Amino acid sequence: MRKHTAVVRNELAPTKVLKNAAYLNSALRTWSNANIWLYEDRIVYGGSRLPENADSTEIIDLDGKYVVPSYIEPHCHPFQLYNPQTLSQYALQRGTATFLCDNFALLFELNVTKALTLMEDMNELPATFFWWCRYDAQTELLEEEKYFSTKSIKKLLDSPWVLQGGELTSWPRVLQGDDTILQWMSDTKKAGKRIEGHLPGASEKTLQQMVLLGVDCDHEAMTGAEAIDRLNAGLTLSLRYSSIRPDLPKLLRELKEEGVSQFDRVFMTTDGSTPAFYQNGVTDEMIRIALDAEIDPIDAYQMASYNVARYYQLDHLFGMIAPGRIAHLNILSDIRNPVPESVLAKGEWVKKDGAAVEAERDKEFDWSGHGIQKRTFDWDIRMDDFRFSGLVGIEMYNSVITRPYNVSIDTTVDVIHDESDECFLMLVDRNGKWRINTVVKGFAKNLAGFASTYSNTGDVLLIGKNKAEMKRAFDRAKEIGGGIVLTEDGGVAAEIKLPLAGGMSNSAVEELIGEEKALTEALRARGYQYEDPIYSLLFFSSTHLPYIRITQRGIYDVKNKGLLFPSIMR
């Protein structure tokens, strides 16, 4: 701080000066003109003066350009095949420098202490990462207390890098009297942190009860009316544009039709979309959608920066162009084009004049040193594991909603030869201790063998019409140290290698987009008909969604909160 003030007094040269900048003045909600001085990773001055001491200063004349705070993704699941580093490298080129991240995947790989170390050390990278504190697993676990306890919740809430509790998928449990989670919510508020809701289809009565219990924000509005209900209840509104819910254009249109013109308590999220959805952009794409909806440009940019920072009480560090703020800055050629031509992250160029800038800080994160390694298997799938019984299977209604149905096929056969959309479905413990076998209807019609170590809990999903090919797919996933594999006719038809804990790739997002598209096309060719097969894999076990789920404990009836069939020890 002494150095920062010395720069302003011309006793020390600034690192960079953005000269003649037209910048977004968030305090006055206008476009102002200034010379913006940076010292290392901070903005130290913005005004009419130029430094007297500038011998070592990089001066960039921005006459005709615009400067806005780099964008903030407020609701990020950074483990959707990509990993936090590769996602941030891709997003930085399009102007997103700060991420508020789910830590869910880390809880199944690391103890809380190691997870916290990783969460903090991610900030050695050019981007900035903040995190959530999960209250539940969104599924039925055999050892829930191993991952969620008062002790672990306290450790997470004590971290300055953890900004909120949630997302609160377990809100029905809270309303029904779960005082443990309610106590964790209370602890979150006492720590001065936010609580993120997950309230799809919630009535006015439910919304207002959740506000009374401490929820601050929700991202599950699917109509303009639902969005207004959340604002009326005093919630901050997060508008979603994701691979399974691309609602943003509709939401903005309906909000405007309802006469909403005040967006100070509104921001936007891509809600952890899968890689291919990001082909056209990340936060920048949502700003473009807002501009196309004729939202005032200042509102459009502040919904992606200042509004988020102020909500999380971080506007002294992010979301503004003013002294003391982290130098996450985007330089635009045109206000109507949110894709920056140049990007500064922590005061260093990561993109300049349209080209990516290589930096020492971009070297690969030390995943292995933090306990994230290739998935190892000291067990095998046996053919006698492919025994199926029971009359209740799982029918897909869309990408993520599943309901029970009466199984009509002969599950004792080795191959389902008909052209029905029924396949064998198994969830097998990542350590080989248990399995649950059923039938899934609606996933595919001509799928021979399919295996995925990417799932809600990191357990192994097997799907297919041919039991031998299902085993072959598993064997290939085991061979590559984790991944998603489709096999037929004795060979591999498509695959995505996921060498980081069996759930994340270390490939650049641009490469991963191609791999995901190829896998999706292969599945569509075999009868998959919904929006996003990656989310289908993720949500097969997710009990915050209706109506029936395959979980560690067995086949679970969400509505009646009970097991239909238990898992079987191997």
GUVO-206339 format. One record per residue (C-alpha): residue in three letters; chain; y, x, z. Coordinates in steps of 0.001 Angstrom, whole numbers, plus 500000, padded with zeros to 6 digits. Each point is the difference from the previous one (the first is absolute). Example, Ala and Ser with C-alpha at 12.3 -4.5 7.8 and 13.67 -1.06 7.14 Angstrom:
# residues 2
residuo|cadena|north|east|up
ALA|A|495500|512300|507800 $
SER|A|503440|501370|499340 $
This chain:
# residues 570
residuo|cadena|north|east|up
MET|A|500000|500000|500000 $
ARG|A|502341|502921|500701 $
LYS|A|499337|501269|496495 $
HIS|A|500698|496561|498542 $
THR|A|503401|499796|501652 $
ALA|A|500729|503603|498991 $
VAL|A|499486|498984|496363 $
VAL|A|502550|497213|500348 $
ARG|A|502474|502547|501494 $
ASN|A|499406|502313|496976 $
GLU|A|498520|502683|502259 $
LEU|A|496628|499721|498286 $
ALA|A|499239|499217|496372 $
PRO|A|498195|496763|499181 $
THR|A|496677|500327|498242 $
LYS|A|500888|497498|497270 $
VAL|A|503011|497919|499009 $
LEU|A|499690|496844|497909 $
LYS|A|503438|499987|498420 $
ASN|A|501787|496896|498673 $
ALA|A|497187|497714|501156 $
ALA|A|500232|496233|499793 $
TYR|A|497785|499045|502909 $
LEU|A|498726|496865|501706 $
ASN|A|502115|499582|503121 $
SER|A|497708|497905|502180 $
ALA|A|502575|499579|502766 $
LEU|A|502560|498370|497695 $
ARG|A|497483|498505|497544 $
THR|A|501787|501567|497050 $
TRP|A|499840|502917|497574 $
SER|A|502199|502834|501258 $
ASN|A|500953|503395|498602 $
ALA|A|499534|503230|501942 $
ASN|A|498885|503596|500001 $
ILE|A|496768|500026|502002 $
TRP|A|499169|503221|501840 $
LEU|A|496454|500887|501042 $
TYR|A|498816|502659|502390 $
GLU|A|496264|500573|499673 $
ASP|A|498372|496610|500681 $
ARG|A|503110|498085|501168 $
ILE|A|503083|498357|498624 $
VAL|A|502903|501565|501900 $
TYR|A|503092|498622|498268 $
GLY|A|501103|497333|497568 $
GLY|A|503637|499817|498980 $
SER|A|502706|501290|497685 $
ARG|A|499881|503673|501039 $
LEU|A|498133|502826|498321 $
PRO|A|498776|502919|502142 $
GLU|A|502147|503096|500268 $
ASN|A|496929|502076|500762 $
ALA|A|497690|499398|497024 $
ASP|A|498835|503417|498796 $
SER|A|496337|499169|500578 $
THR|A|500294|496267|499313 $
GLU|A|498311|498164|497146 $
ILE|A|502646|497639|498625 $
ILE|A|498882|497118|497785 $
ASP|A|502641|497986|498163 $
LEU|A|498904|496352|500004 $
ASP|A|502904|498528|498065 $
GLY|A|498668|496782|498439 $
LYS|A|496889|499995|502205 $
TYR|A|499102|497929|503072 $
VAL|A|498432|501051|503284 $
VAL|A|497919|497662|502154 $
PRO|A|497856|500631|503070 $
SER|A|496392|500675|499073 $
TYR|A|497805|496940|500266 $
ILE|A|497850|499029|502980 $
GLU|A|496560|498358|499756 $
PRO|A|499804|498005|503271 $
HIS|A|496377|498864|499818 $
CYS|A|497702|502625|498545 $
HIS|A|496203|500315|500029 $
PRO|A|499859|503614|498744 $
PHE|A|496209|500184|499701 $
GLN|A|499345|497718|497001 $
LEU|A|498016|502655|498085 $
TYR|A|503092|502236|500041 $
ASN|A|501008|501852|503157 $
PRO|A|503420|500194|501692 $
GLN|A|500918|503271|498302 $
THR|A|499042|499012|496454 $
LEU|A|501646|496599|500398 $
SER|A|503219|501600|501234 $
GLN|A|500009|502580|497192 $
TYR|A|499802|497184|497461 $
ALA|A|502475|497733|501776 $
LEU|A|502562|502774|500557 $
GLN|A|500372|500418|496256 $
ARG|A|501061|496358|499933 $
GLY|A|502281|500245|503011 $
THR|A|497915|498928|503036 $
ALA|A|500163|502651|502729 $
THR|A|499169|498177|503253 $
PHE|A|496819|498100|500853 $
LEU|A|499029|497865|502978 $
CYS|A|496226|500311|499973 $
ASP|A|496903|498292|501279 $
ASN|A|497865|502410|502045 $
PHE|A|496903|497790|499757 $
ALA|A|497877|502356|497878 $
LEU|A|500668|502912|502345 $
LEU|A|498580|498143|503003 $
PHE|A|496506|500001|498478 $
GLU|A|500102|503725|499202 $
LEU|A|501830|501634|502909 $
ASN|A|500604|499546|503679 $
VAL|A|503490|498858|500931 $
THR|A|501243|503472|500935 $
LYS|A|498932|501501|496667 $
ALA|A|501355|496991|498130 $
LEU|A|503395|500431|501656 $
THR|A|500061|503687|499069 $
LEU|A|499280|499141|496375 $
MET|A|502601|497213|500003 $
GLU|A|502653|502423|501255 $
ASP|A|498984|502899|497763 $
MET|A|500291|497846|496883 $
ASN|A|503747|500485|500482 $
GLU|A|499712|503617|498920 $
LEU|A|499923|498494|496506 $
PRO|A|503195|499081|498091 $
ALA|A|499663|496282|500805 $
THR|A|500383|498418|503438 $
PHE|A|497098|498079|501571 $
PHE|A|500175|497549|502884 $
TRP|A|497020|498000|501241 $
TRP|A|498702|496780|501527 $
CYS|A|497980|499376|503131 $
ARG|A|497089|497725|499104 $
TYR|A|498767|497490|502577 $
ASP|A|496707|499038|498321 $
ALA|A|497654|500914|497171 $
GLN|A|500243|496838|497861 $
THR|A|496220|499794|500243 $
GLU|A|497125|499661|502478 $
LEU|A|499129|503463|501323 $
LEU|A|496945|500996|501979 $
GLU|A|502152|502257|502222 $
GLU|A|503548|498630|499822 $
GLU|A|501026|501586|503300 $
LYS|A|499241|503418|498471 $
TYR|A|502941|499551|497639 $
PHE|A|502310|497593|501840 $
SER|A|500682|500467|503689 $
THR|A|503023|499848|502282 $
LYS|A|499875|503797|500278 $
SER|A|500028|500567|496230 $
ILE|A|502699|497378|499434 $
LYS|A|502204|501704|502609 $
LYS|A|499529|503399|498347 $
LEU|A|501057|498566|496663 $
LEU|A|503014|498158|501403 $
ASP|A|501150|503180|501752 $
SER|A|500331|501787|496645 $
PRO|A|503490|500121|498444 $
TRP|A|498303|499747|496606 $
VAL|A|498539|496574|500839 $
LEU|A|502662|497338|499414 $
GLN|A|498151|496716|500336 $
GLY|A|496949|498107|501139 $
GLY|A|497907|498112|497501 $
GLU|A|499668|498776|497438 $
LEU|A|498899|497161|502261 $
THR|A|497007|498570|498151 $
SER|A|498529|498905|503349 $
TRP|A|502778|497476|500707 $
PRO|A|497536|497051|500295 $
ARG|A|498313|501855|502883 $
VAL|A|503364|500415|501693 $
LEU|A|500850|496304|499657 $
GLN|A|496559|499127|501340 $
GLY|A|500564|502003|503169 $
ASP|A|499076|503648|499315 $
ASP|A|502079|501642|502729 $
THR|A|498870|503524|499138 $
ILE|A|501727|499965|496640 $
LEU|A|502954|498114|501489 $
GLN|A|500339|502786|502582 $
TRP|A|499967|502602|497207 $
MET|A|502717|498014|498233 $
SER|A|502024|499964|503201 $
ASP|A|499493|503765|500375 $
THR|A|501237|500435|496439 $
LYS|A|503196|498119|500745 $
LYS|A|500526|501961|503244 $
ALA|A|499724|503178|497929 $
GLY|A|502910|498701|497894 $
LYS|A|497860|499538|496895 $
ARG|A|499513|497215|497493 $
ILE|A|497015|497733|499422 $
GLU|A|498998|499216|496421 $
GLY|A|498372|496605|499463 $
HIS|A|497323|498949|497549 $
LEU|A|500473|496242|499872 $
PRO|A|498784|498515|496682 $
GLY|A|500441|496239|499812 $
ALA|A|501455|499836|503508 $
SER|A|501665|496720|500934 $
GLU|A|503486|499779|501467 $
LYS|A|498402|499490|503431 $
THR|A|497829|503100|499632 $
LEU|A|502865|502157|498735 $
GLN|A|502217|499100|502906 $
GLN|A|497224|500577|502534 $
MET|A|499384|503452|498528 $
VAL|A|503693|500829|500271 $
LEU|A|499869|498971|503662 $
LEU|A|497051|502367|500456 $
GLY|A|501888|502926|498459 $
VAL|A|499429|500078|496235 $
ASP|A|503077|501323|498151 $
CYS|A|499126|499930|496294 $
ASP|A|497505|498476|497566 $
HIS|A|499072|500800|496388 $
GLU|A|497665|497072|499265 $
ALA|A|502404|497400|498552 $
MET|A|498616|498712|496696 $
THR|A|502764|497523|499122 $
GLY|A|503750|499856|500401 $
ALA|A|499597|497232|502592 $
GLU|A|497649|502182|502079 $
ALA|A|502468|502868|499727 $
ILE|A|502821|497809|501309 $
ASP|A|497773|498775|502858 $
ARG|A|499639|503623|501099 $
LEU|A|503728|500629|499856 $
ASN|A|500688|496770|501906 $
ALA|A|497583|501135|502701 $
GLY|A|502010|503199|500446 $
LEU|A|497460|502257|498289 $
THR|A|501010|502772|497666 $
LEU|A|498568|499151|496588 $
SER|A|497955|502488|497996 $
LEU|A|499457|498841|496410 $
ARG|A|496704|501085|498478 $
TYR|A|499194|501293|496542 $
SER|A|496398|501231|500041 $
SER|A|496927|500254|497812 $
ILE|A|498484|496820|501466 $
ARG|A|503269|498192|500844 $
PRO|A|502701|500907|497413 $
ASP|A|502276|497333|501488 $
LEU|A|503398|501707|499934 $
PRO|A|501428|498493|496771 $
LYS|A|499033|496500|501106 $
LEU|A|501283|500497|503543 $
LEU|A|503398|501267|498864 $
ARG|A|500347|497172|497474 $
GLU|A|499127|497339|502574 $
LEU|A|502264|501526|502653 $
LYS|A|502901|499900|497570 $
GLU|A|499152|496414|499025 $
GLU|A|500217|499115|503704 $
GLY|A|503476|501509|500131 $
VAL|A|499124|503157|501939 $
SER|A|502666|502632|499390 $
GLN|A|499697|502102|503169 $
PHE|A|497353|502745|499826 $
ASP|A|500920|502196|502982 $
ARG|A|496778|499012|501833 $
VAL|A|497797|500441|496944 $
PHE|A|498088|502949|498584 $
MET|A|497130|500512|497549 $
THR|A|496494|501496|500066 $
THR|A|497144|500787|497624 $
ASP|A|497557|499475|502927 $
GLY|A|497678|502904|499216 $
SER|A|499195|499137|496402 $
THR|A|497214|501726|498118 $
PRO|A|500924|502896|497663 $
ALA|A|500114|498189|496660 $
PHE|A|502553|497519|501334 $
TYR|A|502415|502897|500449 $
GLN|A|499948|500973|496338 $
ASN|A|503402|498350|499468 $
GLY|A|501477|501261|503253 $
VAL|A|500003|499664|503752 $
THR|A|503110|498907|501929 $
ASP|A|502067|500648|496876 $
GLU|A|498079|497243|498213 $
MET|A|500878|497511|502744 $
ILE|A|503684|500934|499714 $
ARG|A|499776|499453|496240 $
ILE|A|498477|496554|500612 $
ALA|A|502831|499177|502408 $
LEU|A|502613|501148|497470 $
ASP|A|498312|497920|497277 $
ALA|A|500182|497016|502386 $
GLU|A|503780|500541|500103 $
ILE|A|500024|501101|503609 $
ASP|A|503201|501908|500729 $
PRO|A|499204|503713|499385 $
ILE|A|501202|500929|503486 $
ASP|A|497553|497513|501521 $
ALA|A|497233|501197|497677 $
TYR|A|500397|503627|501088 $
GLN|A|500584|499199|503682 $
MET|A|496825|497887|500123 $
ALA|A|498219|503238|499080 $
SER|A|501890|502317|502370 $
TYR|A|502701|499069|502519 $
ASN|A|498515|496644|501045 $
VAL|A|496690|501675|500834 $
ALA|A|501594|502905|501876 $
ARG|A|502229|497689|502045 $
TYR|A|497059|497717|500893 $
TYR|A|498031|502979|501354 $
GLN|A|503125|501353|501762 $
LEU|A|499949|503060|497765 $
ASP|A|503281|499530|498133 $
HIS|A|501345|503072|501833 $
LEU|A|497458|501992|497951 $
PHE|A|499102|498010|496876 $
GLY|A|501315|497400|497597 $
MET|A|503644|501121|500016 $
ILE|A|502026|502704|498325 $
ALA|A|501974|501265|502974 $
PRO|A|500071|503042|502335 $
GLY|A|496853|500708|501983 $
ARG|A|497660|498138|497673 $
ILE|A|496933|501631|498482 $
ALA|A|500842|501124|496457 $
HIS|A|497592|497644|498240 $
LEU|A|502169|499180|496973 $
ASN|A|499512|498508|496544 $
ILE|A|502343|500766|497109 $
LEU|A|500148|497194|497436 $
SER|A|501355|500026|496472 $
ASP|A|500634|496251|500181 $
ILE|A|500111|497504|502867 $
ARG|A|497792|497711|497910 $
ASN|A|497265|502640|499793 $
PRO|A|498483|500708|503451 $
VAL|A|497779|502833|498707 $
PRO|A|501983|503100|501016 $
GLU|A|500619|502856|497629 $
SER|A|500131|502370|502992 $
VAL|A|498605|499775|503546 $
LEU|A|500759|501985|503134 $
ALA|A|497461|499817|502837 $
LYS|A|501088|501588|503283 $
GLY|A|502732|501733|498036 $
GLU|A|497690|501631|497435 $
TRP|A|499561|499043|496369 $
VAL|A|496705|498300|499234 $
LYS|A|501295|498681|496696 $
LYS|A|502955|501326|498003 $
ASP|A|501385|498775|496697 $
GLY|A|496897|497928|499364 $
ALA|A|497406|502691|500746 $
ALA|A|497847|500546|503074 $
VAL|A|500829|503110|502033 $
GLU|A|497109|501967|501441 $
ALA|A|500485|501020|503616 $
GLU|A|498094|501958|502602 $
ARG|A|499946|496901|502195 $
ASP|A|498004|498192|497293 $
LYS|A|496893|502123|500585 $
GLU|A|496926|497971|500960 $
PHE|A|500005|498651|503519 $
ASP|A|497368|501588|502262 $
TRP|A|497731|496976|500273 $
SER|A|496974|502010|501080 $
GLY|A|501955|501685|502780 $
HIS|A|500927|496559|501292 $
GLY|A|496398|498772|499983 $
ILE|A|499995|498093|496686 $
GLN|A|497147|501355|497895 $
LYS|A|497413|498981|497440 $
ARG|A|497676|497285|501177 $
THR|A|496648|501477|500972 $
PHE|A|496768|498017|500201 $
ASP|A|497029|501168|502042 $
TRP|A|498113|496814|499128 $
ASP|A|498702|498236|496893 $
ILE|A|499677|496469|498730 $
ARG|A|496334|499071|499794 $
MET|A|498558|497408|497658 $
ASP|A|498741|498043|502996 $
ASP|A|503662|499561|501017 $
PHE|A|500359|497674|497009 $
ARG|A|498395|497045|501722 $
PHE|A|502031|496810|499860 $
SER|A|499530|496739|501888 $
GLY|A|502092|497026|501009 $
LEU|A|501375|497034|498128 $
VAL|A|503736|500578|500474 $
GLY|A|501784|502354|497629 $
ILE|A|503626|500919|499284 $
GLU|A|501850|498385|497087 $
MET|A|503246|501495|498740 $
TYR|A|502859|497540|499544 $
ASN|A|502462|502667|498817 $
SER|A|500508|503741|500505 $
VAL|A|499930|499739|503777 $
ILE|A|499022|496489|501171 $
THR|A|496273|499414|500476 $
ARG|A|498109|496897|501088 $
PRO|A|496377|499210|500879 $
TYR|A|497538|498631|497472 $
ASN|A|496313|499189|499893 $
VAL|A|498000|502790|498351 $
SER|A|497684|498697|497290 $
ILE|A|498631|503219|498467 $
ASP|A|496767|501742|500968 $
THR|A|501190|502926|502141 $
THR|A|496553|501644|500101 $
VAL|A|500208|501169|496385 $
ASP|A|501023|503579|499159 $
VAL|A|502225|498901|497122 $
ILE|A|501987|496793|499492 $
HIS|A|499436|499435|496296 $
ASP|A|502047|496855|499409 $
GLU|A|503643|499862|498851 $
SER|A|501227|498397|503215 $
ASP|A|502921|501441|501928 $
GLU|A|497818|500730|503026 $
CYS|A|499341|503543|501231 $
PHE|A|498381|501600|503015 $
LEU|A|502598|501114|502561 $
MET|A|499505|502458|502849 $
LEU|A|502201|501585|502628 $
VAL|A|498390|503115|501477 $
ASP|A|501243|501956|502986 $
ARG|A|501801|503197|498996 $
ASN|A|497579|501847|502325 $
GLY|A|496927|498118|498785 $
LYS|A|499289|498168|503252 $
TRP|A|500147|496359|498856 $
ARG|A|500239|497816|496912 $
ILE|A|500807|496418|499047 $
ASN|A|498559|498507|496798 $
THR|A|501142|496861|498183 $
VAL|A|500921|498706|496540 $
VAL|A|503463|499858|498470 $
LYS|A|500889|497429|497343 $
GLY|A|502937|500572|497663 $
PHE|A|500410|503786|500162 $
ALA|A|498246|500766|496698 $
LYS|A|497369|498729|497574 $
ASN|A|498510|503159|498512 $
LEU|A|500423|502607|502702 $
ALA|A|496949|502220|500387 $
GLY|A|500991|502279|502878 $
PHE|A|503217|500574|501895 $
ALA|A|500849|501964|503155 $
SER|A|503266|500530|501854 $
THR|A|500821|502106|503035 $
TYR|A|503490|498486|499725 $
SER|A|499966|496934|502239 $
ASN|A|501874|498489|502925 $
THR|A|498155|502125|502564 $
GLY|A|498636|502856|497890 $
ASP|A|496497|498519|500039 $
VAL|A|498089|499928|496710 $
LEU|A|500045|497004|497680 $
LEU|A|497156|499559|497501 $
ILE|A|500070|497306|497300 $
GLY|A|497807|499336|496986 $
LYS|A|497196|498144|498269 $
ASN|A|497618|502964|499931 $
LYS|A|498885|501448|503332 $
ALA|A|498979|503337|498481 $
GLU|A|503423|500342|498343 $
MET|A|501716|499110|503281 $
LYS|A|498128|502872|501610 $
ARG|A|500952|502265|497091 $
ALA|A|503674|499078|500462 $
PHE|A|499745|500828|503704 $
ASP|A|498305|503324|499263 $
ARG|A|502834|500913|497630 $
ALA|A|502665|499033|502556 $
LYS|A|498172|502187|502510 $
GLU|A|499833|502877|497504 $
ILE|A|503772|499999|499344 $
GLY|A|500910|499739|503690 $
GLY|A|501253|496435|499808 $
GLY|A|501322|497741|497283 $
ILE|A|499562|496874|497921 $
VAL|A|497117|500142|497526 $
LEU|A|498683|497590|497358 $
THR|A|496583|500769|498518 $
GLU|A|497738|498493|497345 $
ASP|A|497102|501109|497803 $
GLY|A|499427|502989|502261 $
GLY|A|503486|501458|499615 $
VAL|A|503562|499744|501287 $
ALA|A|502179|497542|498072 $
ALA|A|503207|500509|502032 $
GLU|A|501042|501681|503218 $
ILE|A|502937|501049|502147 $
LYS|A|499438|503005|502233 $
LEU|A|501458|499575|503490 $
PRO|A|499458|503348|501732 $
LEU|A|502393|499307|502886 $
ALA|A|497914|498109|502585 $
GLY|A|498333|497990|497234 $
GLY|A|503112|497849|499567 $
MET|A|502708|502152|498435 $
SER|A|500366|502041|496829 $
ASN|A|501889|503281|499829 $
SER|A|500901|499394|496345 $
ALA|A|503574|499299|498955 $
VAL|A|500819|496297|499899 $
GLU|A|500525|500226|496228 $
GLU|A|496373|501149|499611 $
LEU|A|498768|497491|502526 $
ILE|A|501647|497156|498082 $
GLY|A|497842|500904|497005 $
GLU|A|496853|500235|502103 $
GLU|A|500652|496649|501658 $
LYS|A|500694|498328|496650 $
ALA|A|496757|501368|498570 $
LEU|A|498017|498712|502993 $
THR|A|501694|496591|499853 $
GLU|A|499324|499718|496255 $
ALA|A|496344|500897|500597 $
LEU|A|499733|497316|502675 $
ARG|A|501772|497418|497832 $
ALA|A|497579|500761|497190 $
ARG|A|497235|499111|502462 $
GLY|A|501571|496744|501130 $
TYR|A|502615|500766|502658 $
GLN|A|502725|497393|499388 $
TYR|A|502633|500355|502714 $
GLU|A|503209|502009|500406 $
ASP|A|498933|503037|501980 $
PRO|A|496436|501237|500655 $
ILE|A|501245|502770|502312 $
TYR|A|501449|497411|502357 $
SER|A|496768|498009|499749 $
LEU|A|498124|503019|501338 $
LEU|A|502557|500497|502758 $
PHE|A|499972|496384|501161 $
PHE|A|496275|499126|499946 $
SER|A|500031|500777|503741 $
SER|A|503473|498725|500890 $
THR|A|499785|497149|502481 $
HIS|A|503731|499217|499886 $
LEU|A|499198|498215|496716 $
PRO|A|497816|496896|499490 $
TYR|A|497198|499031|500006 $
ILE|A|496954|502246|500264 $
ARG|A|499795|503793|500289 $
ILE|A|497438|502779|500043 $
THR|A|500727|502112|503098 $
GLN|A|498431|502662|502210 $
ARG|A|498714|497266|502288 $
GLY|A|498578|497928|497127 $
ILE|A|500992|497050|497804 $
TYR|A|502993|498504|501783 $
ASP|A|501356|496443|499806 $
VAL|A|503782|500408|500359 $
LYS|A|500793|496328|500622 $
ASN|A|497369|499504|502691 $
LYS|A|500321|503547|501347 $
GLY|A|496306|500702|500120 $
LEU|A|497193|501918|498349 $
LEU|A|497811|498303|497435 $
PHE|A|497622|502975|499750 $
PRO|A|500136|503212|502067 $
SER|A|499842|503492|498551 $
ILE|A|496587|501700|500100 $
MET|A|499335|503410|501534 $
ARG|A|498389|502344|497470 $
